[in-house]
Amino acid sequence: MPSVSPRLSAAKQAELMSDVLPASPPITLTDPVTDGTGALSDAERQELQAAIDRLADESDLRMFVVYIESFDGIDPVDWANASANLSGFGTDDLLLAIATADQQFGLSADTNVALTDTQLGEIDSTVAASVEEEQWAAAATDAVDTVRRAQADATSPILLAGIALAAALLLVAIGYVMWRFAVPRLARLTDHLSAPARTTLDELPLAELDERAAAALVGIDDALKTCDQELGFARTELGADATRDFEQILARAAGDVREAFAIRQALDVTATQAEDGRPDDAGRDYGSDAERRARLTQIIALCDGAADALDARTRAFDDLRRLQQRAPEVLADVVAAEPEVVSRVATARDVLAQLAGTYPASTLATVSGNPEQAELLLANTKEAVAAGRSALAAGNQAIAVAHVRSAQNALGQAVMLLDAVDATAGYLAEAAGRLDKSVASLTQDVKSAKSVEGDLRVTLARTAAQASLKHVEVTRDGGDPLVGLQRIAAAEAALDAALATTRDATEVAARASALLRDTLGRVDAQLRQTADFVATRRGAVGATARTRLAEAVRLADVARSLHSTAPAVALDEAQSANTLVQEAARLARRDADAVVTVSAAEEEPATDGPDANGPITGGMMLGGILFDPRLARSRRRAHNAAIGGGFGGGGFGGGRPVALRKLGTVRAWWPAQAK
């Protein structure tokens, strides 16, 4: 789908673009249809205008269409955004730019436009199909009609009623399942003895086994994150020596989970290659049903083993922290730390406002909602503290401990969210400086390449490098420096490879090493950003985003290990890691945007007395914080090798909340289960 980014200043766009694109620079648009190529007949133009008029009559959106010959090497979306800015377009204005000679198009839409990512993707697919067939009129007319239908669907009372009904039915179903898992195992002993044998993994349909493997990955990944956070609290309270054994256990479990994610990545790659009709690069037979079943079962076994290892030390960890005895003290510490975190929310908003004046919204996507999420978590913290103190006053220590954990985790995640804003500001400031150096380096390489004549590979690489330099120059004001760095680095790597035969081995290795350092620095920053995003939205982010992130981490580690011995190979691995972490970030944002959290209080009425349920609000749900004390008392997953385990969190105080997604689907949920 075309990316959507804030539009640069009109004056700056005009100044920069006119120098580099005299043939087809971005233009100021006043008419709904601008055809500078003769792509439309009179009848087609009238039909398109009529479609645009219908859209304007039936919604608040306005559509503009422009046909040109070529974008001349500039990204089509950047060209469209520049023209939209020059034209002074607002939130409700869409611009479709089509280059007939290039057979390319760019869609410019404001980040706050009343269209979902799915709807924008449908527009993109509609246009792409027509452009590929050179159906220029249909590309625009069908796009306008797709927007009009999307607007009509969004306001349909019947559709809204249907979604509400579907959500209600899902709530009933999930409430039943949560009740069933929350009941202690001994209370259902006779049911287990009399029930028929449950389906084994070997008997499950492959699609269901795939879903269970994905659920296992998300569940154990959440457990690792929760354990890590709990260990952080314990280190602060008791010192590093007291937690060393638990850290070693966590590290071993994390190793098993990394292996499970690597298998999942290999399965995904094989599936993609099979769809494209290509064999697996590594010669694996992961594409056959039998092998795929074996690998999915292996994923579940690895996750189950990791959860067993964490569960085995839960009692010892609880004894170490002594939260039942220390609950009043820990709650007091949370209350004392809270004001400083509260004061940081306003600071984070100011930082983001300043960054928004310099960088596009896409650059800040992983942190733009952090202050609001932190505020929710701080409110959850207050509620958890109050509920914990109420439980202590009532003499219910077990419930008090559940609220202590909720309060600590909510406050800890709020701090993580605000730290991520500060870190992003630092990354971007550093990236802007590095971009200047990278542009200067590539410019020098282009000059050097001009002296090499008669080598087609060098000529092509030099031309591509010049286009990259031009692109970065055009998008520099208001653009994403990390994207610019990536584009320049890729062009420089290609040009270095083309020029390798003209340089001695020492220079080739030195240049590859320098480029690798720059690439790894950029990748590490993106890995930290994405990991923080997943950790603070783990109630929403699914298995695919986590799998891509895990693979990006693995490839970055491989690149570092090869730095001194094979810098060129290491650079390839680092560039692959860069691609994967960007995909992981996109998928994680998609998952977080789609989530609609469901209050556990709505799922099951309280039965444990006053304030038994405690804080049940969106911040904790999105952050994946276990908040229901009844579930906290039996938060371990049920062991059942026949169905692949439950993965209710596991480890040193974990769990995963119920989450409903848009379109009435349930991504995944792991209510804590009795052991």
Sequence and secondary structure as in RCSB ss.txt:
>XXXX:A:sequence
MPSVSPRLSAAKQAELMSDVLPASPPITLTDPVTDGTGALSDAERQELQAAIDRLADESDLRMFVVYIESFDGID
PVDWANASANLSGFGTDDLLLAIATADQQFGLSADTNVALTDTQLGEIDSTVAASVEEEQWAAAATDAVDTVRRA
QADATSPILLAGIALAAALLLVAIGYVMWRFAVPRLARLTDHLSAPARTTLDELPLAELDERAAAALVGIDDALK
TCDQELGFARTELGADATRDFEQILARAAGDVREAFAIRQALDVTATQAEDGRPDDAGRDYGSDAERRARLTQII
ALCDGAADALDARTRAFDDLRRLQQRAPEVLADVVAAEPEVVSRVATARDVLAQLAGTYPASTLATVSGNPEQAE
LLLANTKEAVAAGRSALAAGNQAIAVAHVRSAQNALGQAVMLLDAVDATAGYLAEAAGRLDKSVASLTQDVKSAK
SVEGDLRVTLARTAAQASLKHVEVTRDGGDPLVGLQRIAAAEAALDAALATTRDATEVAARASALLRDTLGRVDA
QLRQTADFVATRRGAVGATARTRLAEAVRLADVARSLHSTAPAVALDEAQSANTLVQEAARLARRDADAVVTVSA
AEEEPATDGPDANGPITGGMMLGGILFDPRLARSRRRAHNAAIGGGFGGGGFGGGRPVALRKLGTVRAWWPAQAK
>XXXX:A:secstr
         HHHHHHHHHHH SSS      SSEEESS  S HHHHHHHHHHHHHHHHHSS EEEEEEES  TTS 
HHHHHHHHHHHTT  TTEEEEEEETTTTEEEEEE TT S  HHHHHHHHHHHHHHHHTT HHHHHHHHHHHHHHH
HHHHT HHHHHHHHHHHHHHHHHHHHHHHHHHS GGGGHHHHHHS     GGGS HHHHHHHHHHHHHHHHHHHH
HHHHHHHHHHHHH HHHHHHHHHHHHHHHHHHHHHHHHHHHHHHHHHHHHTT   TT   TTSHHHHHHHHHHHH
HHHHHHHHHHHTTHHHHHHHHTHHHHHHHHHHHHHHHHHHHHHHHHHHHHHHHHHHTTS GGGGTTTTTHHHHHH
HHHHHHHHHHHHHHHHHHTT HHHHHHHHHHHHHHHHHHHHHHHHHHHHHHHHHHHHHHHHHHHHHHHHHHHHHT
T  S HHHHHHHHHHHHHHHHHHHH TTS HHHHHHHHHHHHHHHHHHHGGGS HHHHHHHHHHHHHHHHHHHHH
HHHHHHHHHHHTTTT  HHHHHHHHHHHHHHHHHHHTTTT HHHHHHHHHHHHHHHHHHHHHHHHHHHHEEE  H
HHHS   SSTTSS    HHHHHHT    HHHHHT S    TTTT      SSS     EEEGGG           
